[in-house]
Structure formats: C-alpha cells, structure tokens
Amino acid sequence: MTLLTEFKDKQILVLGAGITGMSCVRYLSAQGLYFAVNDSRPQPFSAKYNEHQFREEFSGASLHLGRWDSELIANADIILISPGIDRAINDIAQYISADCLVMGDVELFCLLNNERINQVDSNPIQILAVTGSNGKSTVVSLLAYLANSLGVNAQLGGNIGQPVLDIFTKETTGENTCLPALLILELSSFQLETLCSMQAIATSVLNVSDDHLDRHQSMENYQCIKQRIYPQGKLAIINRDDKGTNVVNKSQPVLSFGSDVPTKNQFGVTQINGKATLAFAEQNLITLNELPLAGMHNALNYLAALALGYSAGWPLTAMVNSLTGFTGLAHRCQKIISDDGITWINDSKATNVGATIAAINGLAQILTSKNGDKQKLILIAGGDGKGADFTPLIDPLAAHVSQVITLGKDGDKIAKLAQKVNKVTSLLAAVKKAKVIAKTGDVVLLSPACASLDMFKNFSDRGEQFIAAVTKVTGAS
C-alpha cells in the first residue's frame, strides 16, 4: 500500500495557510484527497486569493479561519503543519491525539521520494541538505550556482526556493514532466522538528549559535534539533571551527571543513606567500582575495559548498573555477554603492548574534591601515532579539568596532555592551549618525543581531530601507 492510498482513509488537516501550507493544499488537491485547512489568522492568503476564490479552486478542502480549531485538531489522523507554527503552543498541543501523525511538507516530500527509491521504474530525487544558524542561504545558493555551471539538473527547496511539494504537484498535473535530479535543501530548525525520513547523499550543520530560543527554550535543545539532520544522510559534513556541529554517532562517515590547515581528505585554509588560500588536503585551490565574498565566515561558506559538491561526486577543479562567478545574496554583507569614500555594508539578514559576530570578525580581517590610521568599523544593530543572549558580542565589539549605533526593541541591551554608543529611533537616523561619525575609508555595517519585525515587514524590507537611507544621506545616484 502506498502512502497516498493510506491518506485516502484518513482525516487530514493542514495547519497554516501561508506559503508552505498552500503548497500542501495544492499537492493534496492534485491527488484528489479531501482535507481541512485551519489558520488562526482571519486573512492568511496572499493577494492571489480571497476566501471565495480558495473554495472555488480547492473544492475538496474545508476552510476554517480566525482561530485554531480544537475539534479539527483533535479529530485529525494526519496533520501537515507549517514550520512557522509551534505545535507546542497550548491551543494546538493539548488537542493533538496520541496516534495522530504530525509532519511538515519536507517530511511528506521525503516519504514520497523514498517510495520512488524502492521502485525499479521510478526516478527518485537525490538530496543534499544544509542547516545551521548562519550562512545556510549563501551555501545552498552557491551550491545551486555550481550545479548549474556543471550542468547538473538541480533545484533549491526547503527554506529557500519553491516549496518542495510543488515539485510533485507539477509532475501530477503535467506542468513539469522532468523532475530535478538533485534537490538542494536549506532546512531551518523549525523544519527539522518534523523531519525524520530524509535519505540524503550528505547533510551539514554549518554552525550553531544562539537563535530562536523563544521557541526552542535552550541552546542544548536547539543544537539537538539541528543535529537531527545527520542521521538522515549517508555522509555528515561538519565545521571543525564549531564543536556544536559535531556528529553524535561517532561511527558515521564525516567530511570536515575549517579555517585551519586541512589534513588528509579534509577542506581548510592555508597560507601561500602570505595569502589565505582555500585548500583540500595538500591541494591548494584558490586565494581568498580572488573570491567575491570577503571575510573568513565566507571562506567557510565556500568550503562547505565545495565539500557538499565533492560528496556528490562533482569535479573539484571545475567547482573552484566557477566560484568567482557567484557574487552572493542580497542583504548578506552586501556592499552599497556610494561616492563618499565610506564602505556601507547591508547585512540585514543577520537576524541573530552569531551572524553579526561572523560579519564583524570577517570584516575585521580585511580592515587595513593607511598613513598610520586604521579603517574604523561602525556597527548599526538592534531589533527584536527573540530572547537571545547578547553577551557574546562583548569581545568582538571591544576588539573590532569603534562605535555602535543602536535602535529597535532590544537596542538598549546591545548598547550596554559597548563603550561608544549612539541610540537612535529610526534606520534613517542611524545612517545620518553614521555619516557624521565615519570618515573616508571607514566601514559602516548594518548587522542587527536581531529579527526585524518590531520595525519592519521582514529583513528584506529592513535592508531595502537601509539602502534607501544610505542613498539619500550620501547623495549616491
């Protein structure tokens, strides 16, 4: 009996009608299944739908909005829950029956894909999977770029790109008859909470730092959730610089990367004529100053992508030759064009402490001295800290940051950690203050160490507003 055959006799509930929830709706509907959809928001849909349009397109679905429906939850045999919804909240947890199967869209995708693995006449999709507190999107996007350059039919999914179930929906409806050979998955801790059936070529935890503790409660629990990825892959790819990425099962095959000189069959960084160089074992690959993304944190991102590609059998030389064409992602240590001699950097995606520390330390390694004056690094930070501990910022702030400009809900908490601080109430005011402080050659970094929702729609909105403010204040065209 196939999974879908079993689904036909079950009470199915989709919890959440956002991007992920709607991908579940499309898939279930394409299979001709009957199901219910529940969202606590009165209007969860994008501009594409209103409630009437939803009911017309998905006639097999009953729709329930405005509150979590305890009766639907209690009667469900299968719950497909969106990653942004915490199943532990009282309005949900107390009503889930003991024999109810709760899963996310990625878990359902993997179960369906596993059936293909066991079918002789079917084409399963191979998987490379990445998680971590920081750098996930950069690494998987670089990996997808390398795949394209090598002619590999790969697709991004999970926490980036299109929802994974849409791959099978399009196959069912005939919209796409050619499935990708490889799925490159970016996985958040929220997605990993409901994932246990993935069979990947390789999996990686890039790093582990304080994040989402408002949901996960403790670093120990957060780290355990991240490490759930390892048993779901044949090969574990770990970061030697971060003990939090180590595998629990010591018998699992491991490939590693780090900022130190690599040993046999490992990736790392070596010095050649005073230049930091990516390396694999004794093979020197490319110097960091030849690569578009600066800083040691990005060197580790490059190495992680190379290790993942290597695990899939991609030629190392061909991957290295393609690295220089990847210029990075928006809002991730993105340089803003200005004509005032100041380097303005938009790192709005740094929504946690670890990301900001990585940006500070990474940029500190490229600051230079001229005429006896070292370039100064000015940091703009603050927002909603999500219950994070900001104290790890103390040392990098003291060592590398000349002044801090704070704003947002938890800006005052960051302000207490630095010696030279300016407090402002808006991003425009922060840019104006930085413009007064900075001199030609200095670096102004927006790296908030916080989520954006206290003041902005999302981190992208925050980044765009920063770019607009810099353009306005500097008079750049």
Buried (B, 14 or more C-beta within 10 A) or exposed (E): EEEBEEBEEBBBBBBBBBEBBBBBBBBBBBBEBBBBBBBBEEEBBEEEBEEEEBEEEBEEBEBBBEEBBEEBBBBBBBBBBBBBBBBEEEEBEEBBEEEBBBBBBBBBBBBBBBBBEEEEEEEBBBBBBBBBBBBBBBBBBBBBBBBEBBEBEBBBBBBBBBBBBBBBBBBBEEEBEEBBBBBBBBBBBBBBBBBEBBBBBBBBBBBBBBBBBEBBEEBEEBBBBBBBBBBBBEBBBBBBBBEBBBBEEEEBEBBBBBBEEBEEEBBBBBEEEEEBBBBBEEEBBBBBEEBEBBBBBBBBBBBBBBBBBBBBEBEBEEBBBBBEEBEBBEBBBBEBEBEBEBBBBBBBBBBBBBBBBBBBBBBBBBBEEEEEEEBBBBBBBBBBBBBBEBEBBEEBBEEBBBBBBBBBBBBEBBBEBBEEBBBBEEBBBBBBBBBEBBEEBBBBBBBBBBBBBBBBEBBBBBBBBBBBBBBEBBEBE
